Amino acid sequence: MASSLRHCVLLASLMCAVSVAFTSVSGGGSGLGPITTNGRNYTKVCDPARFAALGLEMGGFRYCDASLPYAERVRDLVGRLTLEEKVRNLGDRAEGAARVGLPPYLWWGEALHGVSDTGPGGTRFGDVVPGATSFPLVINSAAAFNETLWGAIGGAVSTEIRAMYNLGHAELTYWSPNINVVRDPRWGRASETPGEDPFVVGRYAVSFVRAMQDIDAGGPGADPFARPIKVSSCCKHYAAYDVDAWLTADRLTFDARVEERDMIETFERPFEMCVRDGDASCVMCSYNRINGVPACANARLLSETVRGEWQLHGYIVSDCDSVRVMVRDAKWLGYNGVEATAAAMKAGLDLDCGMYWEGAQDFFTAFGLDAVRQGKLRESEVDNALRNLYLTLMRLGFFDGIPELESLGADDVCTEEHKELAADAARQGMVLIKNDHGRLPLDINKVHSLSLVGLLQHINATDVMLGDYRGKPCRVVTPYDAIRKVVSATSAHVCDDGACGTAADVKTVDATIVIAGLNMSVEKEGNDREDLLLPWNQTNWISAVAEASPFPIVLVIISAGGVDVSFAQNNPKIGAIVWAGYPGEEGGTAIADVLFGKYNPGGRLPLTWYKNEYISKIPMTSMALRPVADKGFPGRTYKFYGGPEVLYPFGHGLSYSNFSYASDTTGASVTARVAAWESCKQLTRKPGTAPLACPAVNVAGHGCQEEVSFSPSVANRGSRDGTHVVMVYTVPPAEVDDAPLKQLVAFRRVFVPAGAAVQVPFTLNVCKAFAIVEETAYTVVPSGVSTVLVGDEALSFSFPVKIELAV
């Protein structure tokens, strides 16, 4: 099964990945049950025996009539609750209402890169479930640029959640993934996200959410509110959230001043893709304010956009304590608890996650009753929120069960297939940054002794590799353990904050590997970075080790965000650099497989790695993506950065093979007919360019049927089989002013045997691939000659695409 799973992840579609998640699991549940009533455990709410234990007759409750539509059942349930009971179910620790047979429910679950026990006890490890598979951090998985892999991870995680639910160790609602764009390299939560490109972040969201949720996608015309889902997945943190704690700024008081163009183009786009294309059943709003208004009390963002324009089929939850933050920290409009509660619910917030220290209470539960009684909130608005919540639980089988998932149990958690998937995900996310003179892979026939040098936390990374929002792993394979399996004569040299003291030792071995980097004390939630350098004097002792070694050393970097390792890039005695990220429980195996050539690396950096001087050029609190000339701000991300050369660009990544491209496509032309009901849009053009009769067409009103197709050939001219990520960008017409330098619109990871070539077909929808966001915040397709650019750096080709707008 492990080999078929690996083949599926590399070559097949998302549906293949999802089906593997189901077919690779087996074993029955223990019958413990997730719902406890009067000391007994039940697997669903609507169990006649459970109602009898409460002294109730289930037949008298229409919400348990499985023949009725979900919406009608939920209407009956909510209608039976008193106002006091309703309010007690608006927080993440919903109390239920035993009077009508409704049990308590813990909404808060985390599954960022595996099942986590973060939160107030909804997910529990112990006895029959000692742990769950801990996959690489999201930034690692993103570096694989493999949507099938992302779906396979989501499928495995949801299978383990559902198995744990059957055993009474989990709930069904999980507030993952984190799909905030990494706008600034100092952000502490970069490890949790898919990187800096909104398209990649959005595609990750779609792949992960679909695999977490989908049982049956439903046919045309099917009611999306009635579609059963495996586990509820929640895209967070909406929106423009990427400052945690930088100098005097913190997420609880930060007001993100965002232009409308940036909001649509960068900050909202992944969330729109998550809801529209991924059909996520939940969106979480963030702590921060946006242009003065808290995200969780912004009706335009929540009711109008998420639920209205994007058609969310689920609920909206606050980041934990966000409603309290409006009052206590932001002191927004001088509101008290009652007023903040009313404002948030009126804006479209359905569920308030409160913090879980002893005696703490979410604001909705604490102040919801008074908000209604004081006339600041309608009871019908409370009803709407509860309907969104309980429709989601209906779809999850909380009330009726889902028969095809009820056999999952302890045998389906920490399976060999899932552990191998975790290892493969870590391998695919490894990025070979530097490889002078083919220093890697190390030849096991020549390397008989080896020195492994670094801080203890890195070479024996039982904790560091797991990152944040982790649960209890199935096991942990450290770099030392894995490397020693390959070279038994491996000596570990632990460095401290000052020096390494290994000069004599490295002179007598065949190879030296240094493992260095960061940890969660430097970059994590609530802690942004102060600079882009290696901490703890690592630069000095790495250089000293390199100088002492008779052979060029190999440097492995453990981090999420980019690190300025210019000293290593420019040092010929450091022969190779591998970025390992935070690679999860199987990370040591993946590192060893890459270093010794068992696996040919193919990952790409999902973030631009800047040199440290970047941080002096722009404050972290400036939300603008484009350069700001009058302030000297150089811009952000590969799409807009216009400053000095970066250390490593977005998409950088080497291989042990040499790849080349060939294509018969030399250009393309598209005529888009502007219908009578459409109107041409103006376009910001560079001074001196000739005016056009129809400069651009609005995507929102256009039919968007036009396409551009091409099929480049990727040849592997090396002696090793390998995978290669084909990245497709578009470049707007040269006459357009203030547009992205380029924007990623498609990517595909392909396996290419040594000496072979494969065709990689792409079809680009003109509205999706060639559109830009104008300064007016309209998304438009510009008339003129755009460019399709395939590849990065030295390996690339391009062709023009002429787009004519016919009125």
N, C-alpha and C positions, 0 to 999 in steps of 0.2 A: 504493500500500500504506500510506503514511503516513497518508492521510486515513481509510482504513478502520480502521487501528489506533486513531486518535484517537477515532473514533466508537464503537468497541468499548469503549475505556477509559471513556468518559463514560457510555455507556448500557447496555451489555450485562452479561452475567453473568460470573462467574469462569471458567466453562468457555470462554466466548468468548475471554477474555484468554489462557487457556492455549493454545487452539488457534492464536491469532495467533502465539504464541511459536514454534510449530512451522511454520506455513505461511509465516512471513515470513523464513525462513532458507533458504539454498541454498549450494551449492558443496561440492565434495568435499574430503576430507582428503588430506594429502600422503603418507600412508603412513609417516610417521615412527614412529608407534607409541609408546604410553606405557610399555611394559614392555621393558627392555633385558636381554638375555641373551647373554653371550659376545660383546658388541660389536654385536649385531643387535637390531633393534627389532620388537616384536610387539604386536598390538592386544588380545591376550587371553592368559590363563595357559594355558588348555587348547588349545594349538596343537601338533599333532603335530611340526611342524618345530622348534618351540622345545624340546620334550622331547628330540628327537633331538640337538639341539645340546648338551644336557646329558648325552648318552650314556644316555638313558632311553627306555623304550617307554611312550607315554602310555596304551596299552590296559591296562597293568597297574595303573593308578591309578583306583579307583572314583570318586574325587572329581571326575574329569574325564568321567564318564559322564553326559551331559546328559539321559538318559532317566530317571535316578533323581531322587527328591525332594531338594530342597536340604538338608534336615535330615540325610538319610542320607549325602549326599556330604560334608557338613561333618564328620559323625561319623567318616567314613573318614579325612579329612584330619588331624583332630586326633589320631586314634588312631595315626597313623604317626609322629608327632613324639616325640622323646625329651623328657624333662623339661627338659633344657637348651635344646633348640630351642623348646619351648613358652614358656619364660620370656623368651627373646630376642624374642618377638613380642607382648609385653604392653605395649610402649611405643609412642609415636607414630611413632618411626623403626623400624618392625618390620623385622627382619633377614631374614625368610623362612627357607627351609631348602632349599638347592639339592639336597640329597640326595634329597628327595622331589618336586622340581620346583616348590617354592613360592618365588616371587620376593619381594624386599623390597617394602615399601609405606610411603609417607609419609602418615600419617593427617591431619596438621594442614593444614587449608585455611580461609581466611577469605573470606566473601562478604557482608559486612554490607550494603553498598549498591553492589555490583559486585564483580568478581573482584579479589581483593587478593593481593599477593605477600608479605604478612606471614607469617612462619613460616620453617621451616628448608629451604625450597627445593622444596616439593611443587608450587608454582605459580611459573612462570617466564615473564617477558616477554623479548622479544628476537626477532630475525630475523623469522620469518613472523607472529609475534604481538607487535607492539610495544606494544600496550596493549589495554584493555578498557573498556567503557562505565562511567563513574563516575556513578551515579545520586545524587540528593540523599541527605543523611543521613536516617536513619530518622525522626528527629523531624520533619523536613520532610514526608516522605511521610505520616506519621501525621496531620499537620495537614490533609491533603486529605480525611480521613474517607471514603475511597473504597476499598472492598474489592476492586473490580475492578482498580483501579490497582495495588494492592499485589500482586495475583496476576500482573498483566502484568509488573511489575518482576521478580518471582521467576522467571517463565517466561523472560524475556530473559537473566537472569543464568545460569540453569541451561543455557540453550542455548549461551552463550559458554563456560561451563565445559566442557561436553561437547565442543564443538569444539576447545578447547585440549587436552583429554585426548587426543583423536584425533591431535593433532599432537605429543604428548609434552611438553606444556607445563603440564599440570595433573593432579591426582589427582581422586578422585570423592567425597571426604568433606569437607564444609565446615561449620565450626562457627559457623553463623549460623542464626537471628537472636538478638540480645540482647533478652530479653523481661522484664528486671527493671523493676518499677514505679518511677517516679521519686517517691520518698516525700518527699524534701527538695530544695528548689530549689538547694541548693549542690552537689549531687552532680555530679562532673566528667564522668560518662559519660552525661549526659542526651541528648547528640546521637545516641547509638547506639540509643536506645529509642523505643518508640511513646508514651511519656508517662506520666501519673499515674493513669490509669483502668485497673483490671485487666481490665475487659471489652474495652475498645479494644485493649489490649495483646494480649489473647488472640485477638481476631479478626484482628489483624495477623498474629500467629503462624500461625494456621490458613491464612490466605490465602497468605502467603509460602511456608510449608512445602509446602502442597499443590502450588503452582506449581513449586517447585523439584524436587519428587519425582515427582509423578504422571505416569505414562504410561498406566496403566489402573487405575482405582480398584478393579477387581475386583467381582464380583457377590456376592450373598448366599451365605454359606457358604464363600467362597474363603479359602484359607489366607493370612493377612496376612503370614506370614513368607516366603511364596513370591512375593509380589507384586513384579514388577520396578519399580525406581525409577530415575529419570533421574539425580539427584544426591542424595546423602544430606545432609539438613539437620538441624542440631542446635540445640535450644533451650537457651539459657544465660542466666544463671548461677544454678543452683538451689541454695539459695534464700535469701531475705531478705538479699540482697547489694546494698548501695547506700551503702557507706562505703569510700572509697579512701584518702584521706589528709586528715584534718581535725584540726587541732591535734595532739594526741598520739595520736590514733586512726589506725590504718591497717588495711587489709584483711587483712594477714597475721596480725595478732594480735587483730582485733576479734571480740568475742563478742556476737552479736546476741541480746538478751534479748527474746524474742517471745512474746506471748500466743497461745494456740491459736486463738482467734477471728480474730486478725489474720493468723495463718499461713494459715488456710483462706480467709478472705474476700479477702485482698489478695495475699500473697506467693506462695501456691501456685496461685491460680486461673488465671493465664495459662499456667502449665506444664501444668496439667490439661487445659486446652483444646487446647494444642499437641499433647499426646500422644493424648488421646481423640478429638478432632475433626480434628486435623491429621495424625494418624498419623505423627508425626515418628519418624525412625529413630535418633535420638540425643538424649540429654540430657547436658548438662555440669553437674557440681556445682561449687560455688564455694569460694573460699579460706576464708571466714569460718567461725567456729563459730556454732552456733545453740543457745542455752541450754546452753553448755558442751561440745557435741559438734561436731567438724568436720563440715561438710556432706558431705564425701567419705568419711567413715567412719561415717555415720549409717544404720544398717540400716532404721530406720523410714522415713526419707525415700526411700532408694534401693530396696531390695528390696521392702519392704512396700507403699510407696505408688506409686512410678513403675512398677515392674515388676509388682507384684501388683494393686493396685487399678486403676491406669490402663491396665495391659496394654501396656507399651512393646514395640514390635516392632523392637528394635534394640539398641543398646549404650549404656553410660554411660561417659563420659570425664571425667577430672578437668580443672579449669582448670589451666593449665600451671604445674607445680611445686607444686601443692596438697598432694601427699603429703609432699614434702620440707618444706613449710611447717609441717606438723603437728609435725615433730621440731625443725626449726631455729628457727622463730619462735614458734609457739604453745606449744611444749614440752608438748604434750598428754600428760598422764598419765606424763610422763617417758619416753615410748616412744622406742626407737631405730628405725633404718631397717627392720629385720626386722619388728618389732612393728607399726609403722605400715603397712607393706605388707600384712601379714596382716589387720589390722583393716579396711583399706579394701576389700580383695578380699572378705572375709567379709560386709561391708555391702552389696556388690553392684556395686562399681566394676570395670569390665571393662578399661579402658585408662588408663594413666598417661601424661599428657603431661608430659614434662620440658622444661626450658629447653634452648636450643640453642647456648649458648656452647661454645667449643672444649673438648672433654674432658668436658662435662656428660653425665650419664646419668640417665634416669628411674629412680625408686625401684623400680618393679616389676622392671625388668631387673636392677638392681643387687642387689636383696635377695630377689627372688622364690624363687630356688633355695634360699637358706638358710632362708627362711620355711617351705618344705615339709620340708626336711631336719631342721629343728629341731622339727618337729611342731606348728607354729603355724598351718599352712595345709594343707589337703588338696589333693592333685594334682587331684582331681575338681573343686575350685573353680576351679583354673586352667583346666581343660577347659571348664567352663561359660562362663568369660569368653571364651575363644577361639571357642567356638561362636557366641556373640552377635556377635563381630567378623566372623567369616568368613561367617556367614549374611548379614550386611549386604553384604559384598563380592560374594557370590553374586547377590544381588538387583540389584546395580549393574551386573552384566555383566562384572565384572572377570575372571571365569573363562571365560565363554562369549561375551562380547560381546552387544550389543543391536543387531540389524541395522538397525532404523529410525533409529538415532542415528549410525551409522558413516559416513554421508556428510557429516556436519557438519565444517566446516574453517575455514580462515582467512577465507573470504568471509562467515562467519556471526558474526564478531566485529566490533564497531564498525560495524554496519550503519547505514544512514541511518534505518531504522525505530527502531533502539535509541536513536540519538542524539535523534531526535524524541521518543521516549518519555521520555528523561531530561529534555528541555526541558519537556514537558507535565507531568511529575511535579513539577518545580520550580514551574511556574505554579500547579498545583492546590494546592501547599502554601503559597503566599504568603498572608499574613494582613494584611489592611488593618485596622490597629488604631485609627487616628484619621483623620478626613477632614472637617475643619471647612470648612463652606461650599463643599463640593464642590471642594476644592483639587486633588484628583486625579479623573480622569486629566488629565494635561497635554495641552493642545491643540496639536498639531503645526502647526496653521495660525497659531498666535499665538506659539509659542516658537521663535524663530529663533536665539537664542543662549542658551547654558546654561553654568553653572559647576558642576563636579562636585568636591566637596570631601570630604576624608577622609584617613585614614592610607593610605599607599601599599599596605599589605597588604590593604586593603578595596576601594579603587577599582580597583586592578589585581590582583584577587584570584585569581592563578593558583594559589595554594597554599591560602589560607584556605577557599575555597568547597568544597574537596574533603574537608575534615575528616579524621578518623582512620580507620584501617583501610581506606585507599584503595589501589588499585593504581596503575598508570600509565594515565591517561585517554586516550581517543581524541584529545581536543583539549580546550582550555579557552577558553570565551568569557567574558571578564571584563566587569564592569559598564561600564568605560570603553569597551571595544570595541563593546559592544552599543548603548550610549546614543549614541555618536558616529555610528553608522550611521543613527540617527533624526535627530539634530541635528548636522550636520557642524561647526557652530561651537560645539563643546563644548571648554571649557578645563578642564584638570585642575589642581587646587590641592592639593598634598600637604602635610598637616599633620604636625607632629612631636609629641612628648610634651608640649611646653609650650604652643604656640600655633599659630594658623593663618595669620595675616597676610594675609587675603583680603578685608579690609573694602572696599578700593577696588574690587576686581574684581567682587564680587557686586552692587555698586550699578549696574553698567552692563549686566547681562544680563537676559534675560526670565524666567529661572527658575534656582533654585539647588537642587541635590540634594546632601545630605550623606549619606555612607555611613559608618557607625560600628558599634561593637559589640565583640565579643570575638574570641578565636582559641584555638587548641589549647594555648597556653601558659597560659591561664587556666582552661579547662575541658576536661579529657580524662582518660583512664584514668590513675590514679595521682596525680591532682591535683584535689581538690575546691576549690570557690571559698571565698574568705574573706568576701565580701560580695556584694550583688546590684547593685552600682553599675557604671557604665562606668569602666574603668581609663584610665590615661594622660591624665588631664586632659581627656577628651573632653567632659564636661558643660560645662566653662567655654568651650571654644572653639566648641562647637556653639551655645551661647547667644549668643556674640559674633557669629558668622556670621549668625544669625537677626536679631539687632538691626541689623546693617549692611544687610541685604537690604531693598529696597523692597517686595518681595512675600513672603508667607509661604513659608518654605522647606519642602522635603520631606525627611524623615528616614527612611533605610533602615537597619534594624538587622540585623546579622549576628551570630547567637548561636544557642545551643541552649537553654540555660536562660533563664528570665525575667530581665529587667533592669529595675531601678527607674528608669524614665524619667519620673517625675512632673514633673520640670522641663519636659519637652517636652510632656507631656499638658496642662499648665496654661498653656503659653505660646502666646498667639494668633498669634505670629509664626512658630510652627512649625505649618504648616497641616495636614500629613498625616504619618502614621507607618506604615511598612510593615515587618513582620517577614519577613525573607528566610531565616532559619535559616542552614544551610550547604547551599546549593542544588546542589552538584555541578558537573560539567563544563559544563553548559549554563546555569548560574545567571545569567550576565550577560544572556543572551537573555530569560530569564523575568522578571528584574527590569525590563528595558526594556519588555517587552510589557505588564506590569502598570502601570507608571508612565505610559505613553502611551496606555493604553486599548485596546490590541490584544487584551488579555485582561482579562475582568472578574473580579476576585479573589473567591474563595469559600471560602478556607481558614478553619479555626478553630483557636484555640490548644489544643493537647493538654496544656497545663500551666497551672496557675494562676500568674499573675505577681503576686507579693507585693511590697509596699513593703519597703525595706531594713530597717526596724525589726523585721520578722519574725524575723530571725536572732538578735536579742537575746532573743526570747521562748522559744526552744526549742533545746536542743543537737541537733546533727546525729545524735548517738549514741542519742537516745531513739527507740525503735522503735515506740512506741504511735501509732496513727493517730487515736484519739479524744482529745478534750481531757482533760488531767489537771488537775483543778481545784486540788488541794492544792499543785501545783507551778507553777500558772499557765501551763501549756502550752496553747496555743489549738487544737491539733488540726492535722491535715494533710490536704491535698487538698480538692477541692470537696465531697467526701462528708462530711467531718467538721469542717472548719475553722469555728471559732466566734469568731474574733477580729475586730479592726477591718476595715473595708472594704479589699478587695484593690485593686491597681491595675487589673488586667484579670482577669476570671474565666475559668476553664476554659470552652472553647467560644466565647469571644469572637471575633468576626470580622465585618467590615463588607463591603459590596458597593457597586458603582456603580449597582445597581438597588435598588428598594424592593420587598420581598416581604411578602405577607400570608397568613394561614392562614384557612381556613374548614373547618368540620366539622359533620356532622349528628349526631355521637355526643355525647350529653349525659351518659351514664353506662352502666354495665354491671353485671351481677350474675353471680356464678359460685357454683355449689354443688359443692363437692368432697366426695364421699362417702368417709368414713374406714372402710376395710374392717375386718372382724372381727380380722384378724391385725395391724392397725396399732394404735398407741397415740397418744393426744394428747400433745403436748409442752407443757411449761410455757413461759411467755413473760415476760420482764422487762417489767413494765408500770409506768407512772408512778403515784406514790402517789395514792390516792383514786379510782382507776378501778375500776369494778365487775368482779368476777371473771367468767370465761367458763367454760362447761362444757367446751369444747374450744378452748383458746387458739391452738394451732398444730398443724400436722401435719408430720412428718418427711419431707423430700423423698426421702431414700434409700429409704424403704419404700413410697412412694406411686406410683400408676400414672402420674400426671403427664400426663393426656390433656386437661385443661381448658385452654381458650384464650380470649383476648380479642382481637377483631379490630376494626379501625377504618381509615378511609381518608380522611385529611385532604386538602384541596385546597391547593396552593401556587400563589399568583398572583404574577406579576411585573408590578408596576405602574410599572416604570421604562421607559426608552426603549432600554435595551440588553439583549440576550440575556445570560443569566447562569446560573450554577450555584448551588444552595443546598443546604446540609446540614440535613436535618431530623433533629433529635436528640430521642429519646424517653427520658424518665426515669420511674421510679416512685418514689413517696413512701410509706413504710410508714404504717399507721394511727397517728393522733395519740397514741393511748394507749400505744404501744410506747415503752419507754425505751431510750436509748442506741443508737438505730438510726441508719443513715445519714440525712443531711438529704434526700438524693435519690441515686439511682443510675442511671447510664446503662444502658439495656437494649436499645436498638436505635438505628441511625442509617442514613441513606441520603442520598447525594449525587445530586441530580437536576438535569437541565438544563431550564430554563424560558425559552422565547422571550419577548421583550418583548411585553407586553400579553396574554400567554396564561396559562393555568393548567393544572396537571397534578395528577392524583390520585396519592397515594403510599400504597399499602396496607401495613398492618402487621398481623401476627398474633403475639401475645405468648403464649408458653407460660407458664402460671401459675407452674409450679415454677421456671422459669428467670428470669422477669421480676419476680415479686413476692416471691421468697424473700429472707430475710435470714439472717445467721449470728447465732444467739443467743450469749449469753455462755458457755453450756455447750459451744459449738463445734458444736452441731447446726445444720444448714441446714434452716430451717423456712419454711413458708408461714403467715403469721399470719392469724387470723380477724379480720374487721372491714372497715373501709372504707379501702382504699388509694387512691392517686391516680395517674393517668397524666398526666404533664406533658410537653407537646410544645413544644420550643423553649427559648430562653434569653432572659434580659433582657427587653427591651420586646416582642419578638415571641414570643408563646407563647399556648397555651390548655391547659386541663386538664379532666379529667372524673373523677368518682369510680368506683371499682370495688369493689362489695361482695362480699366473699368469705365464704361461709358454709360451715363445716365440719360436715357432717351425719354424726353417729355412728350 
